[in-house]
Amino acid sequence: MGLFKLNIPEAQTILPQENTLRDKSAAKALQLINSHAKKVATIKANIPDIPKEKECIFVWTTNQFNTVSFLLWIIDHTGPIQELTLSTYSIGANCINALVKLMDTGQILKSHLYVSTYMQRINAKCVDLLRSYASSRPLLSIGYGFNHSKILLATTQAGHHLVITGSGNFAENARNEQYTICNDKQIYD
């Protein structure tokens, strides 16, 4: 497979535009999600379906591309994610808001985040945002520790056990990254 190029024309939005968004974070979350529609189209052009059971796919991206795109790609193929676990060194506010928006709209039913304690020093506002959301959403849990991993685990209603590992953080600054996408319960466990 070739390197990803973000030149796929006319992608549709993932979530409908809402006229009643009251706060800026919800509006930015929706904007981020819809901006990733083109990136989802790029994934689909290169990886048309979820890997088969026991199959792994290797991806190298060369443009701005992050884990939100993979979440939307999974949802596009399988419907709502039953349980999501993210382990990352850092996560940006827009990605946090997008994740919560996906939870609030029923696209992700349950989420666990494991974030580096270093985030408390480099981005205390995002840590506060995570804590705020977790305090009002019982199906969102946050853990902190010495962490540099970048792992996404997702179970789907269709029985997929997806594992995405790579170099990209859960933030908007991912550029030249590599990912491995596996559908394997043993690897997932």
WOQUI-V64240 format. One record per backbone hydrogen bond with DSSP energy under -1.0 kcal/mol. NH is the residue of the N-H (numbers start at 1). CO is the residue of the C=O. If there is no record, write none. Layout:
# WOQUI-V64240
NH;CO + NH;CO
This chain:
# WOQUI-V64240
4;60 + 7;5 + 27;23 + 28;24 + 29;25 + 30;26 + 31;27 + 32;28 + 33;29 + 34;30 + 35;31 + 36;32 + 37;34 + 40;36 + 41;37 + 42;38 + 43;39 + 44;40 + 45;41 + 46;42 + 47;43 + 54;183 + 55;52 + 57;181 + 59;179 + 61;177 + 65;174 + 69;66 + 71;67 + 72;68 + 73;69 + 74;70 + 75;71 + 76;72 + 77;73 + 78;74 + 79;75 + 81;107 + 82;155 + 83;155 + 84;110 + 85;153 + 86;112 + 87;151 + 88;114 + 92;170 + 96;92 + 97;93 + 98;94 + 99;95 + 100;96 + 101;97 + 102;98 + 103;99 + 104;100 + 105;101 + 106;103 + 107;102 + 108;102 + 109;81 + 111;139 + 112;84 + 113;141 + 114;86 + 115;143 + 116;88 + 117;145 + 119;116 + 120;117 + 121;118 + 122;118 + 123;119 + 127;123 + 128;124 + 129;125 + 130;126 + 131;127 + 132;128 + 133;129 + 134;130 + 135;131 + 140;137 + 141;111 + 143;113 + 145;115 + 151;87 + 152;164 + 153;85 + 154;162 + 155;83 + 156;160 + 159;156 + 162;154 + 163;182 + 164;152 + 165;180 + 166;150 + 167;178 + 170;90 + 171;169 + 177;175 + 179;59 + 180;165 + 181;57 + 182;163 + 183;55 + 184;161 + 188;184 + 189;185
